[in-house]
Amino acid sequence: MSRETGFLQLRRGLWAHIRDGRMSVTEALAFIYICSEADTRTGVWKGCAKSISGELGIPDRTARDVLEKMEHGDYIRRFAVPGRHSCYPILVHKFLITGGEHNGEQLNAIDSKSPIDLTYFPREQSVEDGVQHGVEHGAAQKRKRIEKETQKKPAAKTSPPADPRFQPFVDFAFASFEEKHGQKPTWAGKDFKALSAMLASNRGLDTAELERRFLNYLNSTEAFLQKQGDSLAYFCNHADSFLAGPILERNKSHGNNSGKASTIETVLAGYEEFRQTRAN
């Protein structure tokens, strides 16, 4: 893992993210630590929540939450292996590469297909060699950063506040999944984006009702749902399906998949009862 430069370049916008609530102080500290340990040739760090917990002196659960929130905010992208608790590749989005063939470029963690098949943003300007890559270049870069942050500030003020239902439901969903499976889910950015979209489209759906439907989802036994692996994204896209209760596996004796009488069976039963009443 090359760190020959001895210095770490951080985006000044990090502090703006802390001020407006997009990132907590603990998340910022963890992010800086990950950046300092990432390979300067690729922008990839091989670690896990336990690594962060040990280095920063925070609880394991807090470290896991920090990683999950940073991935949801598109600061990092993780490639964890389900069922394994060892270190795994973590890609730092927009990490400035300072060594190797991609020197001067930034890692595009979001569009990278795997830790091996990485994507980079093209360098904004050619990398200079020797002493000329010194004071004058640093001053120019500083001016550019100041201009960028000045342009970004109005957008930050007009961004909508976080949905107050989001984090409580995420905490509940994680705890429920862990209680059922004995381990944390490996939900990624698409799952949290699906949740954000569902909440934005259903302002009147309170947290208690969301939790009730999610438990119905976890308690469903239908074979097709079992194959979804209790995906958060699937639940968010089909939340109304769990309004009445869990969806049970097909009852072979009755030929329906909900454990309840189907509409046709209900109509036939009513008709038979009416026929017998007329006959008597």
C-alpha positions in Angstrom: 0.0 0.0 0.0 1.8 3.1 -1.2 1.8 6.3 0.9 5.0 7.8 -0.4 3.9 11.4 -0.4 3.5 11.5 3.4 0.6 14.0 3.1 -3.2 13.6 2.8 -5.3 16.0 0.8 -8.8 16.6 2.1 -11.7 18.4 0.4 -12.4 21.6 2.4 -16.1 21.0 1.7 -15.9 18.3 4.5 -16.5 21.0 7.1 -19.5 22.3 5.3 -21.0 18.8 5.4 -20.5 18.8 9.1 -22.1 22.2 9.6 -25.2 21.4 7.6 -25.7 18.0 9.3 -24.8 15.7 6.3 -22.0 14.2 8.3 -21.4 13.9 12.0 -18.1 14.7 13.7 -17.5 11.0 14.3 -18.2 10.2 10.6 -15.8 12.9 9.6 -13.1 11.6 11.8 -13.6 8.0 10.5 -13.6 9.4 6.9 -10.3 11.2 7.5 -8.8 8.0 9.0 -10.0 5.9 6.0 -8.5 8.4 3.6 -5.2 8.4 5.5 -5.0 4.6 5.3 -6.2 4.2 1.6 -3.7 3.1 -1.1 -2.5 6.3 -2.7 -2.3 4.5 -6.1 -6.0 3.4 -6.1 -8.0 5.1 -3.3 -9.0 1.8 -1.8 -8.7 0.9 1.9 -9.0 -2.7 3.1 -10.7 -2.5 6.5 -13.9 -2.9 8.4 -15.9 -1.6 11.4 -13.7 -3.4 13.9 -10.6 -1.7 12.4 -12.2 1.8 12.9 -13.5 0.8 16.3 -10.0 -0.2 17.4 -8.2 2.9 16.0 -10.7 5.5 17.0 -11.8 4.0 20.3 -15.5 3.9 19.5 -18.0 1.0 20.0 -18.3 -1.6 17.2 -21.9 -0.8 16.6 -21.1 2.9 16.3 -18.4 2.1 13.8 -20.8 0.0 11.7 -23.4 2.8 11.7 -20.7 5.2 10.6 -19.8 3.1 7.6 -23.4 2.5 6.7 -24.2 6.3 6.8 -21.1 7.2 4.9 -22.0 4.8 2.1 -25.6 6.1 2.1 -24.1 9.6 1.6 -21.9 8.4 -1.3 -18.7 9.2 0.6 -17.5 5.6 0.3 -18.5 2.3 -1.4 -18.1 -1.0 0.3 -17.5 -4.5 -1.1 -18.2 -6.6 2.0 -18.5 -10.4 1.7 -21.8 -11.6 3.2 -21.3 -14.0 6.1 -17.7 -13.0 6.6 -16.4 -10.7 9.3 -12.9 -10.0 8.0 -11.6 -6.8 6.4 -12.9 -6.0 2.9 -12.2 -3.3 0.2 -13.7 0.1 0.9 -13.5 2.7 -2.0 -13.2 6.4 -1.1 -15.2 8.5 -3.6 -13.3 11.3 -5.2 -10.0 10.2 -3.5 -7.1 12.1 -5.2 -4.6 9.6 -6.5 -1.0 10.7 -5.9 0.9 7.6 -7.2 0.9 5.1 -10.0 -0.6 5.2 -13.5 -3.6 7.3 -12.4 -1.6 10.0 -10.6 -3.6 13.2 -10.5 -7.0 11.6 -11.1 -9.8 11.0 -8.6 -11.4 7.6 -7.8 -15.0 7.3 -9.0 -16.1 4.9 -6.3 -19.8 5.1 -7.2 -19.4 3.9 -10.8 -16.6 1.3 -10.1 -17.8 -2.2 -10.7 -15.5 -3.9 -8.3 -12.3 -3.3 -6.2 -10.4 -4.6 -9.2 -12.4 -2.9 -12.0 -12.0 0.7 -10.8 -13.2 3.9 -12.5 -11.5 7.3 -12.3 -12.4 10.9 -13.0 -10.0 12.3 -15.6 -7.3 14.7 -14.3 -8.4 18.4 -14.5 -4.9 19.4 -15.3 -1.6 17.6 -16.1 0.6 16.7 -13.2 3.8 18.7 -13.0 7.1 17.2 -12.1 9.9 18.6 -10.0 10.0 21.8 -8.0 7.4 23.6 -10.2 4.7 21.5 -8.5 5.2 23.6 -5.5 4.1 26.9 -4.0 2.5 28.4 -7.2 0.6 25.3 -8.0 -0.6 25.0 -4.3 -1.9 28.6 -4.4 -3.8 28.1 -7.6 -5.4 24.9 -6.2 -6.4 26.8 -3.1 -8.1 29.5 -5.1 -10.0 26.9 -7.1 -11.2 25.2 -3.9 -12.4 28.5 -2.4 -14.3 29.3 -5.6 -15.9 25.9 -5.7 -17.0 26.1 -2.0 -18.4 29.6 -2.6 -20.5 28.3 -5.5 -21.7 25.3 -3.5 -23.0 27.2 -0.4 -26.3 28.4 -1.9 -27.1 24.9 -3.0 -26.5 23.6 0.5 -28.9 26.2 1.9 -31.7 25.2 -0.4 -31.3 21.4 0.0 -34.3 19.8 1.8 -33.9 18.7 5.4 -33.5 15.0 6.2 -36.8 13.1 6.6 -37.2 12.5 10.4 -38.6 9.0 9.8 -35.5 7.8 7.9 -33.0 7.1 10.6 -35.4 5.7 13.2 -36.8 3.2 10.6 -33.3 2.3 9.4 -32.3 1.5 13.0 -35.4 -0.6 13.5 -34.9 -2.4 10.2 -31.3 -3.2 11.0 -32.2 -4.5 14.5 -35.1 -6.6 13.2 -33.0 -8.1 10.4 -30.2 -9.0 12.8 -32.6 -10.6 15.3 -34.0 -12.8 12.5 -30.7 -13.7 10.8 -28.1 -13.4 13.5 -26.1 -10.9 11.5 -26.3 -7.4 10.0 -27.7 -6.9 6.5 -25.4 -5.8 3.7 -27.8 -3.2 2.4 -26.1 -0.7 0.1 -26.8 2.7 -1.6 -29.7 1.4 -3.7 -31.6 0.2 -0.6 -31.3 3.6 1.2 -32.2 5.5 -2.0 -35.3 3.3 -2.3 -36.3 4.1 1.3 -35.8 7.9 0.7 -37.9 7.7 -2.4 -40.7 5.9 -0.7 -40.7 8.3 2.3 -40.8 11.3 -0.1 -43.8 9.8 -1.9 -45.7 8.9 1.3 -45.6 11.8 3.7 -48.5 10.5 5.7 -47.0 7.1 6.4 -45.7 7.2 10.0 -42.8 5.2 11.5 -45.0 2.9 13.5 -46.9 1.8 10.4 -43.6 1.3 8.5 -42.3 -0.9 11.3 -45.5 -2.9 11.4 -45.3 -3.6 7.6 -41.6 -4.4 7.7 -42.2 -7.0 10.4 -44.9 -8.5 8.2 -42.3 -8.6 5.4 -39.8 -10.4 7.6 -42.4 -12.9 8.7 -43.5 -13.7 5.2 -42.8 -17.3 4.1 -43.7 -17.2 0.4 -40.9 -18.8 -1.6 -40.5 -15.8 -4.0 -40.1 -13.4 -1.0 -37.6 -15.7 0.6 -35.4 -15.4 -2.5 -35.3 -11.6 -2.0 -33.1 -12.0 1.1 -35.2 -9.5 3.1 -33.9 -6.8 0.8 -34.8 -3.3 2.1 -35.1 -2.0 -1.5 -37.7 -4.7 -2.3 -39.7 -3.8 0.8 -39.7 -0.1 -0.1 -41.0 -0.9 -3.6 -43.7 -3.2 -2.4 -44.7 -1.8 1.1 -48.4 -2.0 0.3 -48.2 -5.7 -0.2 -47.6 -6.2 3.5 -50.5 -4.0 4.7 -52.8 -6.9 5.7 -50.1 -9.1 7.2 -47.3 -11.5 6.3 -47.6 -13.3 2.9 -47.5 -17.0 3.6 -46.3 -19.9 1.5 -48.9 -21.5 -0.8 -51.3 -23.7 1.1 -51.3 -26.9 -0.9 -54.6 -28.0 0.5 -56.4 -24.9 -0.6 -54.2 -23.7 -3.5 -53.6 -20.2 -2.4 -50.4 -18.4 -1.3 -51.5 -16.2 1.6 -52.9 -18.7 4.2 -56.3 -16.9 3.7 -59.3 -17.8 1.6 -58.9 -16.4 -1.9 -61.6 -14.0 -3.3 -63.0 -16.8 -5.5 -63.2 -19.3 -2.6 -65.0 -16.7 -0.5 -67.6 -16.1 -3.2 -68.1 -19.8 -3.8 -68.5 -20.4 0.0 -71.1 -17.6 0.2 -73.0 -18.9 -2.7 -73.1 -22.5 -1.3 -74.4 -21.1 2.0 -77.1 -19.2 0.2 -78.1 -22.2 -1.9 -78.5 -24.4 1.2 -80.6 -21.8 2.9 -83.0 -21.6 0.0 -83.2 -25.4 -0.1 -84.2 -25.6 3.5 
